[in-house]
Amino acid sequence: MKIASFASIAPRRAQLIRAVESIIAQVDHVFIYLNGHPEPWPGLWSYADKITWAFSRTSGWRGSEGKFWWSDAAKFARPIHLGGDVAFGCDDDIEYPCDYVEGMIESLERHPGSIVGVHGARIKEPITGYHECLDLRWRFTAGLLHDTRVHILGTGTIAYRPKDIRLDFAKFYVPNMSDLWLAILAREQSIDLWAVHRPARWCRAIPTTGYSISSAKSSGRDLAETELVQMHAPWPKL
């Protein structure tokens, strides 16, 4: 079973619908955590049998970490994602290609026990600030000739096997830092992160304006990111 998970907010309704429609035919089920909106959107009702929703009104504002809500080993005795062979972390502003799931599964097969992704970065030291320490970056819209180990993956373009990593929501204590939280959890559990080879514009950005999930409820995030990267230094040489 193949599972895709999204986190979104109310102003991204049109973008989320487009993103979900680009991947839903490639997976068996889609999970959507909706921050700040009380009910499913009509634009996705036709896929009701393939979508499970969760809402911040009942489960709290989870920001970008909402995409991991169903795979939380601390909250569920048996994480719901363990019913899937492969899980895909997705973003509401990315359009996924028709061979995305197939290509990412092939990447997992090349790197058993790892997490693979399309958006990645390496950290350089000394660390003076989070964004300043991101040395080499591979954006999800860019091409990459060879699979490359990274320190951080963007959680909107990742694939992993749920049996290979224990995700604990209790450790995600500052919202909208899911990329860094995942990097730290993977490092603690000795899981490699790989940015995978692909052509340019394999994944495409969906245009957005204004309010975003990354800016919502994120006061002090830059400082927290810097402190976390510093706390876990030195980072391994790749």
C-alpha positions in Angstrom: 0.0 0.0 0.0 1.3 3.4 -1.0 0.3 6.4 1.2 0.7 10.2 0.6 0.3 12.8 3.3 -0.2 16.6 3.1 -0.5 19.4 5.6 -2.2 22.6 4.4 -4.0 25.8 5.5 -7.2 27.5 4.3 -5.7 30.0 1.9 -4.0 27.2 -0.1 -7.3 25.5 -1.1 -6.7 25.8 -4.9 -3.1 24.8 -4.6 -3.8 21.8 -2.4 -6.5 20.5 -4.8 -4.0 20.7 -7.7 -1.2 19.0 -5.7 -3.5 16.2 -4.5 -4.9 15.6 -8.0 -1.3 15.2 -9.3 -0.5 12.3 -7.1 -3.7 10.6 -5.9 -4.0 8.2 -8.9 -0.4 7.0 -8.0 -1.2 6.0 -4.4 -3.7 3.9 -2.5 -4.7 6.6 0.0 -4.1 10.2 0.9 -4.0 11.8 4.3 -4.6 15.6 4.7 -4.1 17.6 7.9 -5.9 20.9 7.5 -4.8 23.7 9.7 -7.3 26.5 10.3 -10.3 25.1 8.3 -13.1 23.1 9.9 -14.2 20.7 7.1 -13.1 19.0 3.9 -13.1 21.1 0.7 -15.7 20.4 -2.0 -13.1 20.3 -4.7 -11.8 17.0 -3.2 -15.2 15.4 -2.4 -15.0 13.2 -5.5 -12.0 11.5 -4.0 -13.7 10.9 -0.6 -13.0 7.1 -0.6 -9.3 7.7 -1.0 -8.8 10.6 1.5 -8.7 10.8 5.3 -8.8 14.2 6.9 -7.7 15.6 10.2 -8.4 19.2 11.4 -6.7 21.7 13.7 -10.1 22.4 15.4 -9.9 19.0 17.1 -6.2 18.1 17.0 -4.5 21.5 17.4 -2.5 23.6 15.0 0.3 21.2 13.6 1.7 23.4 10.9 3.9 21.5 8.3 4.3 18.6 10.8 0.7 17.7 10.2 1.8 15.5 7.3 3.3 13.2 9.9 0.2 13.1 12.1 -0.8 9.5 11.1 2.7 8.1 11.4 3.3 9.2 15.0 4.6 6.3 17.0 4.0 8.1 20.3 0.3 8.9 19.7 -0.9 5.6 18.1 -0.2 2.2 19.5 0.2 1.1 15.9 0.9 4.1 13.6 -1.6 4.2 10.8 1.2 4.6 8.3 2.5 1.2 9.2 -0.4 -0.2 7.1 1.6 1.2 4.1 4.6 -0.2 2.4 5.8 3.3 1.3 4.8 6.7 2.6 5.2 10.0 0.7 5.5 13.4 2.4 3.9 16.0 0.2 3.4 19.8 0.1 0.4 21.8 -1.1 2.5 23.9 -3.5 4.1 21.1 -5.5 2.8 19.4 -8.6 4.1 15.8 -8.8 4.9 14.1 -12.1 2.9 11.1 -13.3 5.9 8.8 -12.6 6.7 10.3 -9.2 5.7 7.4 -7.0 7.4 4.9 -9.4 10.6 6.9 -9.5 10.8 7.4 -5.7 10.2 3.7 -5.0 13.1 2.9 -7.4 15.2 5.3 -5.4 14.3 3.6 -2.1 15.3 0.3 -3.6 18.7 1.7 -4.5 19.1 2.9 -0.8 17.4 0.3 1.5 16.6 1.7 4.9 17.1 5.3 3.9 14.8 8.3 3.3 14.9 9.7 -0.2 13.8 13.1 -1.4 13.9 15.6 -4.2 14.7 18.8 -2.2 17.9 18.6 0.0 20.7 20.4 1.5 24.1 19.9 3.2 25.2 21.8 6.3 28.6 23.6 6.6 30.4 24.6 9.7 31.0 26.7 11.7 27.3 27.3 12.2 26.4 31.0 12.6 22.8 30.8 11.4 20.5 28.2 10.0 20.1 29.5 6.5 23.7 30.7 6.3 24.9 27.2 7.2 23.1 25.5 4.3 26.0 25.1 2.0 25.0 22.9 -1.0 21.3 23.0 -1.9 19.3 21.0 -4.4 15.8 22.5 -5.0 13.0 20.2 -6.0 12.7 22.0 -9.3 16.3 21.5 -10.2 17.8 18.5 -11.9 20.4 16.2 -10.2 22.7 13.9 -12.1 23.5 11.5 -9.3 21.9 10.4 -6.0 23.6 12.5 -3.3 23.7 12.1 0.5 22.4 15.2 2.3 21.9 16.3 5.9 18.4 17.7 5.4 15.5 16.8 3.1 12.4 18.9 2.4 9.5 16.9 3.7 7.3 17.8 0.8 9.2 15.6 -1.5 10.2 12.5 0.5 9.6 8.8 0.4 10.3 6.3 3.2 9.2 2.9 4.4 7.3 3.5 7.7 8.9 0.4 9.3 12.3 2.0 8.9 11.9 5.1 11.1 10.1 5.9 14.4 8.4 9.3 14.2 7.6 10.9 17.6 5.4 14.0 17.5 6.5 14.9 21.0 9.8 15.9 19.7 8.4 18.3 17.1 7.9 21.0 19.8 8.4 24.1 17.5 6.0 24.1 14.6 6.8 24.4 10.9 10.3 22.9 11.2 9.5 19.5 9.9 12.6 19.4 7.6 15.0 19.8 10.5 13.0 17.6 12.9 13.2 14.8 10.4 16.9 15.3 9.8 17.5 15.1 13.5 15.3 12.0 14.0 17.0 10.3 11.0 20.4 11.1 12.4 19.5 9.7 15.9 18.3 6.5 14.3 21.3 6.2 11.9 19.1 6.6 8.8 20.7 8.1 5.7 19.1 10.8 3.7 19.4 10.9 -0.1 18.6 13.6 -2.7 17.8 11.5 -5.8 18.8 12.0 -9.4 16.1 13.4 -11.7 15.6 15.8 -14.6 15.0 19.5 -14.1 11.4 20.4 -13.4 10.4 16.8 -12.7 8.5 18.3 -9.8 7.0 21.7 -10.4 6.1 24.6 -8.1 2.5 25.7 -7.9 2.3 29.5 -7.8 1.3 30.9 -4.4 0.9 34.4 -2.9 0.7 35.8 0.6 0.1 33.7 3.7 1.7 30.3 3.9 2.0 27.4 6.3 5.7 28.1 6.8 5.0 31.7 8.0 2.0 30.8 10.2 2.5 30.3 13.9 6.3 30.4 13.5 7.5 33.2 15.7 11.2 32.6 16.7 11.5 29.8 14.2 14.8 31.0 12.7 16.4 31.2 16.1 15.1 27.8 17.1 16.4 26.3 13.8 19.9 27.8 14.4 20.0 26.5 18.0 19.0 23.0 16.9 21.6 22.8 14.2 24.2 24.0 16.7 23.1 21.6 19.4 23.6 18.7 17.0 27.0 19.8 15.7 29.3 18.5 14.5 27.4 17.3 11.5 28.9 14.2 9.7 31.0 14.8 6.6 29.3 13.6 3.5 
